[in-house]
Amino acid sequence: MSDARFMGLALEQARLACAAGEVPVGAVVVHDGEVVGTGRNAPVGSADPTAHAEIVALRDAAQTLGNYRLEGCDLYVTLEPCAMCSGAMLHARLRRVVYGAADPKTGAAGSVVDLFAQRRLNHHTQVVPGVLAEECGSLLGEFFRGRRLQARAVAQPLREDALRTPDERFATLPGYPWQPRYLADLPSLAGLRLHYLDEGPPGAPRTWLCLHGNPSWSYLYRKMIPLFLAAGDRVVAPDLIGFGRSDKPKREAAHGFRWHREVLLELVERLDLREVVLVVQDWGGLLGLTLPMADEHRYAGLLVMNTMLGTGDQPLGAGFLAWREMCARNPDFSVGRLFARGDPGLSAGECAAYDAPFPDRGHRAALRAFPVMVPDHPDADGAAVSRQARDFWTHRWSGQTMMAVGAQDPVLGPRVMQGLRAAIRGCPQPIVLEQAGHFVPEHGAPVAQVAVGYFRR
């Protein structure tokens, strides 16, 4: 293999580091044309200051070969090694070190110092710089640009007409280990801060866009996300404004169907999501099912669970009207207790996680606004665009569709979902989860497992 080919393998490791939230540096060790060691940056995740990609790869190679001396081996790394790693390479007696991008701040192979040029050392390793330098540097550049944007978003001042749930409310979330990301500069946000998850490689063959409903947040998808990531895919899961870790306008009137839809459209465009499998439940479907017709080429699949289209030309079901009445009568209902009643298998910690975004009445404007936002007449906000979406799904949709239904849902159960199925071109018979209620993703691990294979066709 050529140096470029082995550097490509190191880049794969760098992308894995990036997906894990580490600085994207990767390395491989090669002996007699075979990879004997791989490594990617992991100092943050492993709480180990020595866990640079090169050190991890050297350790792996030494174990493979049964010798801490790696004579005759070449190490390929996407970034010029630092002094620590350069010293380890010299001690291992590598034959060659091949690196991609130069590091003008800490590089110890010529940029800041050149340890490999010290003739007084008892071993001399050949250095080959600049292999796939542009690709390696681009990956690092994108990572640090994202970090800067993230830092600006985190520091985004809070609007006077909004609240922001304190971070400590999210300190212990069972089964939700992912790092928060924020955007505050989408035009429709007007300075509000939107939280989202973005996990997996940016260039993955598939992106699962998971949209939650009311009164949940991206925590709803914690049992499905790991299976999507294990398949090598990317997952993006935003919190609608007013929910989760996103900012919460104080006034109920701040919320509107078309506004929330526009925020989602801008998010998809900003993140340049492609080969999207749209995953929706509840309001995630009311809003999400109107997205693909605006940019069809981005969407390849639909995984739809207990939701509806708010077209305004059909009467709302008795189950939904009862839910709307309950919300009006008891606007301060406990979100955690609601989930516990719907799924007795949830732990106390999981129920508390659903309550976390809403520490007091002031943070709950969205919970009060969303039940009355469901279009219930033809001129309601969102009804016209929902009717256009219905026409799209019936006549123009050409992607794959999979439907999963919680049979115990009194609001959007099997009867409602069969009506939606009839409106989606090519939608097969649904997977029916007999024990699941409204919040199907709480039973979503087997659904996700089937979906990974289904949408791989």
C-alpha positions as CSV (number, residue, x, y, z in Angstrom):
1,M,0.0,0.0,0.0
2,S,1.1,3.6,-0.5
3,D,1.6,6.2,2.2
4,A,-1.6,7.9,1.1
5,R,-3.6,4.6,1.6
6,F,-2.3,4.1,5.2
7,M,-2.9,7.8,6.0
8,G,-6.4,7.2,4.8
9,L,-6.7,4.5,7.5
10,A,-5.4,7.0,10.1
11,L,-8.0,9.5,8.9
12,E,-10.7,6.9,9.6
13,Q,-9.5,6.7,13.2
14,A,-9.5,10.5,13.4
15,R,-13.1,10.6,12.3
16,L,-14.0,8.1,15.1
17,A,-12.2,10.4,17.6
18,C,-14.3,13.3,16.3
19,A,-17.5,11.3,16.6
20,A,-16.5,10.7,20.3
21,G,-16.0,14.4,20.9
22,E,-12.2,14.2,20.9
23,V,-9.8,16.3,18.8
24,P,-9.8,14.4,15.5
25,V,-6.4,12.8,15.3
26,G,-5.8,9.2,14.3
27,A,-2.8,6.9,13.8
28,V,-1.9,3.5,12.5
29,V,1.3,1.4,12.9
30,V,2.3,-0.7,9.9
31,H,4.8,-3.6,9.8
32,D,5.7,-5.4,6.6
33,G,2.7,-3.9,4.8
34,E,0.2,-4.9,7.5
35,V,-1.6,-2.7,10.1
36,V,-0.5,-3.9,13.5
37,G,-1.7,-1.1,15.7
38,T,-4.5,1.6,15.5
39,G,-5.2,4.5,17.8
40,R,-7.3,7.6,18.0
41,N,-7.3,10.6,20.4
42,A,-9.0,9.7,23.7
43,P,-7.6,11.9,26.5
44,V,-11.0,13.3,27.4
45,G,-13.0,10.1,27.4
46,S,-10.3,8.1,29.2
47,A,-9.3,10.9,31.5
48,D,-5.7,10.1,30.4
49,P,-3.4,13.0,29.3
50,T,-1.1,10.5,27.5
51,A,-3.9,9.0,25.4
52,H,-2.9,10.7,22.2
53,A,-3.6,8.7,19.0
54,E,0.1,7.9,18.5
55,I,0.6,6.5,22.0
56,V,-2.6,4.4,21.7
57,A,-1.4,3.1,18.4
58,L,2.1,2.3,19.7
59,R,0.7,0.4,22.7
60,D,-1.6,-1.6,20.4
61,A,1.3,-2.4,18.0
62,A,3.5,-3.5,20.9
63,Q,0.9,-5.8,22.2
64,T,0.3,-7.3,18.7
65,L,4.1,-7.9,18.1
66,G,4.9,-8.8,21.7
67,N,7.7,-6.3,21.8
68,Y,8.0,-2.7,23.0
69,R,10.7,-2.2,20.3
70,L,8.9,-1.5,17.0
71,E,11.9,-1.7,14.7
72,G,11.0,-1.9,11.1
73,C,7.6,-0.3,11.8
74,D,6.1,2.9,10.3
75,L,3.6,5.1,12.1
76,Y,1.1,7.2,10.2
77,V,-0.6,10.0,12.1
78,T,-2.9,12.7,10.8
79,L,-1.3,15.5,12.8
80,E,2.4,16.3,13.4
81,P,3.3,14.6,16.7
82,C,3.9,16.5,19.9
83,A,7.0,16.2,22.1
84,M,5.5,13.4,24.2
85,C,4.6,11.3,21.2
86,S,7.8,12.0,19.4
87,G,9.8,10.8,22.4
88,A,7.7,7.6,22.6
89,M,8.3,7.0,18.8
90,L,12.0,7.4,19.2
91,H,12.1,5.1,22.2
92,A,10.1,2.5,20.2
93,R,12.7,2.8,17.5
94,L,10.3,3.3,14.6
95,R,11.7,3.2,11.1
96,R,9.5,6.0,9.8
97,V,6.9,8.5,11.0
98,V,4.6,9.8,8.3
99,Y,2.3,12.7,9.3
100,G,-0.4,14.7,7.6
101,A,-1.1,18.2,8.8
102,A,1.6,20.3,10.4
103,D,1.0,21.6,13.9
104,P,2.5,25.1,14.3
105,K,1.7,25.3,18.0
106,T,3.0,22.0,19.4
107,G,4.6,20.1,16.5
108,A,7.8,18.4,17.5
109,A,8.8,17.2,14.0
110,G,10.0,20.6,12.7
111,S,7.2,23.1,13.4
112,V,8.2,24.2,16.9
113,V,11.1,21.9,17.6
114,D,12.5,18.9,15.7
115,L,13.3,16.1,18.1
116,F,13.9,13.7,15.2
117,A,16.8,15.9,14.0
118,Q,18.7,15.5,17.2
119,R,21.8,13.7,16.0
120,R,23.0,13.0,19.6
121,L,20.1,10.6,20.2
122,N,21.0,6.9,19.7
123,H,18.1,6.2,17.3
124,H,17.1,8.1,14.2
125,T,13.6,7.9,12.7
126,Q,12.9,9.1,9.2
127,V,10.1,11.7,9.0
128,V,7.8,12.1,6.0
129,P,5.6,15.2,6.3
130,G,2.5,16.4,4.4
131,V,0.8,13.2,3.3
132,L,-2.9,14.0,2.7
133,A,-2.2,17.2,4.6
134,E,-5.2,19.0,3.1
135,E,-7.6,16.3,4.2
136,C,-6.1,16.0,7.6
137,G,-6.0,19.7,8.2
138,S,-9.6,20.1,6.9
139,L,-10.9,17.6,9.4
140,L,-9.2,19.5,12.3
141,G,-10.3,22.8,10.9
142,E,-14.0,21.8,10.8
143,F,-13.7,20.4,14.3
144,F,-12.3,23.6,15.8
145,R,-14.7,25.8,13.9
146,G,-17.5,23.7,15.4
147,R,-16.0,24.2,18.8
148,R,-15.8,28.0,18.4
149,L,-19.4,28.1,17.2
150,Q,-20.4,25.9,20.1
151,A,-18.6,28.2,22.6
152,R,-20.3,31.2,21.1
153,A,-23.7,29.5,21.3
154,V,-23.1,28.4,24.9
155,A,-22.2,32.0,25.8
156,Q,-25.2,33.3,23.9
157,P,-27.0,35.9,26.1
158,L,-30.4,34.8,27.3
159,R,-33.3,36.9,25.8
160,E,-35.3,38.8,28.3
161,D,-38.5,37.1,27.2
162,A,-37.1,33.6,27.6
163,L,-35.8,31.2,30.3
164,R,-33.0,28.7,30.2
165,T,-33.1,25.6,32.4
166,P,-30.0,25.4,34.6
167,D,-27.4,22.9,33.5
168,E,-27.4,21.2,36.9
169,R,-31.0,19.9,36.2
170,F,-29.4,17.7,33.5
171,A,-26.4,16.5,35.5
172,T,-27.5,12.9,36.0
173,L,-29.6,11.6,33.1
174,P,-29.8,7.8,32.9
175,G,-28.9,6.4,29.5
176,Y,-28.2,9.8,27.9
177,P,-24.3,10.2,27.8
178,W,-24.1,12.6,24.8
179,Q,-22.6,16.0,24.7
180,P,-25.0,19.0,24.3
181,R,-24.6,21.1,21.2
182,Y,-26.3,24.5,20.6
183,L,-27.2,26.9,17.8
184,A,-28.4,30.4,18.4
185,D,-27.9,32.1,15.0
186,L,-30.6,30.5,12.8
187,P,-32.6,33.4,11.4
188,S,-35.9,32.1,12.9
189,L,-34.4,31.7,16.4
190,A,-33.9,35.5,16.7
191,G,-31.3,34.9,19.4
192,L,-33.0,31.9,21.2
193,R,-30.6,29.0,21.9
194,L,-31.6,25.6,20.4
195,H,-30.1,22.4,21.8
196,Y,-29.4,19.3,19.7
197,L,-27.5,16.1,19.7
198,D,-25.2,15.4,16.7
199,E,-23.5,12.0,17.1
200,G,-21.7,9.7,14.7
201,P,-19.5,10.5,11.7
202,P,-20.6,13.6,9.6
203,G,-20.0,11.6,6.4
204,A,-22.1,8.6,7.5
205,P,-24.1,6.8,4.8
206,R,-27.3,7.6,6.7
207,T,-28.5,10.3,9.1
208,W,-31.4,9.6,11.5
209,L,-33.2,12.9,12.3
210,C,-35.1,12.2,15.5
211,L,-37.9,14.6,16.3
212,H,-39.7,14.4,19.7
213,G,-43.1,15.7,20.7
214,N,-44.9,17.2,23.6
215,P,-44.1,17.0,26.5
216,S,-40.9,15.1,25.9
217,W,-37.5,16.1,24.5
218,S,-34.6,14.3,22.8
219,Y,-34.2,12.1,25.9
220,L,-37.1,10.2,24.4
221,Y,-34.7,8.6,21.8
222,R,-32.0,7.4,24.2
223,K,-32.9,3.7,23.6
224,M,-32.8,4.0,19.8
225,I,-29.8,6.2,19.3
226,P,-27.1,3.6,20.4
227,L,-28.4,1.2,17.7
228,F,-28.3,3.8,15.0
229,L,-24.7,4.8,16.0
230,A,-23.6,1.1,16.2
231,A,-24.6,0.8,12.5
232,G,-22.0,3.5,11.7
233,D,-24.7,6.2,11.1
234,R,-25.2,9.8,12.2
235,V,-27.9,10.8,14.6
236,V,-29.3,14.4,15.0
237,A,-31.9,14.9,17.7
238,P,-32.9,18.5,18.4
239,D,-35.0,19.8,21.3
240,L,-37.8,22.0,20.1
241,I,-37.7,25.5,21.4
242,G,-39.5,25.4,24.8
243,F,-38.4,21.8,25.5
244,G,-35.4,20.0,26.8
245,R,-32.2,22.0,27.0
246,S,-33.4,24.6,24.5
247,D,-34.5,28.1,25.5
248,K,-38.1,28.5,26.7
249,P,-40.0,31.6,25.7
250,K,-42.1,32.9,28.7
251,R,-45.2,33.6,26.7
252,E,-47.4,30.9,25.2
253,A,-48.1,33.2,22.3
254,A,-44.5,32.9,21.2
255,H,-45.2,29.4,19.9
256,G,-46.6,28.8,16.5
257,F,-46.8,25.9,14.0
258,R,-45.1,27.7,11.1
259,W,-42.4,29.2,13.3
260,H,-41.4,25.8,14.8
261,R,-41.4,24.3,11.3
262,E,-39.2,27.1,10.0
263,V,-36.7,26.5,12.8
264,L,-36.4,22.8,11.9
265,L,-36.1,23.6,8.1
266,E,-33.2,26.0,8.9
267,L,-31.6,23.4,11.2
268,V,-31.6,20.8,8.5
269,E,-30.1,23.2,6.0
270,R,-27.5,24.5,8.5
271,L,-26.3,21.0,9.3
272,D,-26.6,20.1,5.6
273,L,-28.3,16.8,6.5
274,R,-28.4,14.3,3.7
275,E,-29.6,10.7,3.2
276,V,-32.0,11.4,6.1
277,V,-34.2,8.9,7.7
278,L,-36.9,11.1,9.4
279,V,-37.9,9.6,12.8
280,V,-41.0,11.1,14.2
281,Q,-43.4,10.7,17.1
282,D,-46.3,13.0,18.4
283,W,-45.5,16.6,17.5
284,G,-42.3,15.4,15.9
285,G,-44.6,14.1,13.2
286,L,-47.1,17.0,13.1
287,L,-44.1,19.2,12.3
288,G,-41.6,16.7,10.8
289,L,-44.0,15.3,8.2
290,T,-44.2,18.7,6.6
291,L,-40.4,19.0,6.2
292,P,-39.4,16.6,3.3
293,M,-41.6,18.3,0.6
294,A,-39.5,21.5,1.1
295,D,-36.2,19.7,0.2
296,E,-37.0,16.3,-1.1
297,H,-33.4,15.3,-2.1
298,R,-32.3,15.3,1.5
299,Y,-34.7,12.5,2.6
300,A,-34.4,8.8,1.9
301,G,-36.6,7.2,4.6
302,L,-39.4,7.7,7.1
303,L,-39.8,5.9,10.5
304,V,-43.1,7.1,11.9
305,M,-44.6,6.3,15.3
306,N,-47.9,7.4,16.9
307,T,-48.4,10.8,15.3
308,M,-50.7,12.5,12.8
309,L,-50.9,15.2,10.2
310,G,-52.8,18.3,11.4
311,T,-54.7,19.1,8.2
312,G,-57.6,20.9,9.9
313,D,-60.1,19.3,7.6
314,Q,-60.9,16.3,9.7
315,P,-62.2,16.2,13.2
316,L,-59.7,15.6,16.0
317,G,-60.2,12.3,17.8
318,A,-61.9,11.9,21.1
319,G,-58.6,10.8,22.7
320,F,-56.8,13.9,21.6
321,L,-59.7,16.2,22.8
322,A,-59.5,14.5,26.2
323,W,-55.8,15.1,26.3
324,R,-56.3,18.8,25.4
325,E,-59.0,19.2,28.1
326,M,-56.7,17.6,30.7
327,C,-53.9,20.0,29.8
328,A,-56.3,23.0,30.1
329,R,-57.7,21.7,33.4
330,N,-54.3,20.8,34.9
331,P,-51.6,22.9,33.2
332,D,-49.0,22.1,35.9
333,F,-49.3,18.3,35.5
334,S,-46.1,16.3,36.3
335,V,-44.4,15.2,33.1
336,G,-42.5,12.5,35.0
337,R,-45.7,11.0,36.5
338,L,-47.3,11.1,33.0
339,F,-44.5,9.0,31.6
340,A,-44.6,6.7,34.6
341,R,-48.4,6.0,34.1
342,G,-47.7,5.4,30.4
343,D,-44.8,3.1,31.0
344,P,-44.6,1.6,34.5
345,G,-41.2,0.1,33.6
346,L,-39.5,3.5,33.7
347,S,-37.2,4.1,36.7
348,A,-37.5,7.0,39.0
349,G,-34.4,8.5,37.5
350,E,-35.8,8.3,34.0
351,C,-39.1,9.9,35.0
352,A,-37.1,12.7,36.7
353,A,-35.2,13.2,33.5
354,Y,-38.5,14.0,31.7
355,D,-39.3,16.5,34.5
356,A,-35.8,18.1,34.3
357,P,-36.4,20.8,31.7
358,F,-39.4,22.2,33.6
359,P,-38.4,23.3,37.1
360,D,-41.3,25.7,37.5
361,R,-44.4,27.1,35.8
362,G,-42.4,29.8,34.0
363,H,-40.6,27.1,32.0
364,R,-43.8,25.4,30.9
365,A,-45.2,27.8,28.3
366,A,-44.7,25.3,25.5
367,L,-46.5,22.6,27.4
368,R,-49.5,24.8,27.7
369,A,-49.3,26.1,24.1
370,F,-48.8,22.9,22.1
371,P,-52.1,21.1,22.8
372,V,-54.1,24.1,21.4
373,M,-51.7,24.5,18.5
374,V,-52.8,21.3,16.8
375,P,-54.8,22.5,13.8
376,D,-58.5,21.9,14.3
377,H,-60.0,23.9,11.4
378,P,-58.9,24.5,7.8
379,D,-57.6,28.0,8.5
380,A,-55.6,27.1,11.6
381,D,-51.9,27.9,11.7
382,G,-50.2,24.9,10.0
383,A,-53.3,23.4,8.5
384,A,-52.6,24.4,4.9
385,V,-49.0,23.3,4.9
386,S,-50.1,20.0,6.5
387,R,-52.6,19.4,3.7
388,Q,-49.8,20.1,1.2
389,A,-47.7,17.5,3.1
390,R,-50.5,15.0,2.9
391,D,-50.5,15.4,-0.9
392,F,-46.8,15.0,-1.0
393,W,-46.8,11.8,1.0
394,T,-49.7,10.4,-1.1
395,H,-48.4,11.3,-4.5
396,R,-44.7,12.3,-4.5
397,W,-42.9,10.4,-1.8
398,S,-40.5,7.8,-3.2
399,G,-38.4,6.8,-0.2
400,Q,-38.8,3.9,2.1
401,T,-41.3,4.0,5.0
402,M,-41.6,2.0,8.2
403,M,-44.3,2.4,10.8
404,A,-44.4,1.3,14.4
405,V,-47.5,1.7,16.6
406,G,-48.0,1.6,20.3
407,A,-51.2,-0.3,20.7
408,Q,-52.1,1.1,24.1
409,D,-52.1,4.7,23.0
410,P,-55.5,6.2,23.7
411,V,-54.7,9.4,21.7
412,L,-52.8,8.4,18.5
413,G,-53.2,4.6,18.6
414,P,-53.8,2.0,15.8
415,R,-56.9,3.5,14.3
416,V,-55.3,6.9,13.8
417,M,-52.1,5.4,12.5
418,Q,-53.9,3.2,10.0
419,G,-55.4,6.4,8.6
420,L,-52.0,8.0,8.4
421,R,-50.6,4.8,6.7
422,A,-53.3,5.1,4.0
423,A,-52.0,8.6,3.2
424,I,-48.3,7.6,2.8
425,R,-47.4,6.1,-0.5
426,G,-45.9,2.6,-0.2
427,C,-46.2,2.4,3.6
428,P,-46.3,-1.3,4.6
429,Q,-48.3,-2.7,7.5
430,P,-47.0,-1.3,10.8
431,I,-45.1,-3.1,13.5
432,V,-47.6,-3.2,16.4
433,L,-46.1,-3.1,19.9
434,E,-48.8,-4.5,22.0
435,Q,-47.4,-3.3,25.4
436,A,-46.4,0.2,24.2
437,G,-48.4,3.3,24.7
438,H,-48.1,6.8,23.2
439,F,-44.4,7.2,23.7
440,V,-43.3,4.4,21.4
441,P,-39.5,5.2,21.5
442,E,-39.5,4.1,25.2
443,H,-39.9,0.6,23.6
444,G,-37.8,1.6,20.6
445,A,-34.7,-0.6,20.8
446,P,-36.2,-3.5,18.9
447,V,-37.8,-1.1,16.5
448,A,-34.4,0.6,15.9
449,Q,-32.8,-2.8,15.4
450,V,-35.3,-3.7,12.6
451,A,-35.1,-0.2,11.1
452,V,-31.3,-0.3,10.7
453,G,-31.6,-3.4,8.5
454,Y,-34.8,-2.2,6.8
455,F,-33.3,1.2,5.7
456,R,-30.1,-0.5,4.6
457,R,-31.8,-2.1,1.6
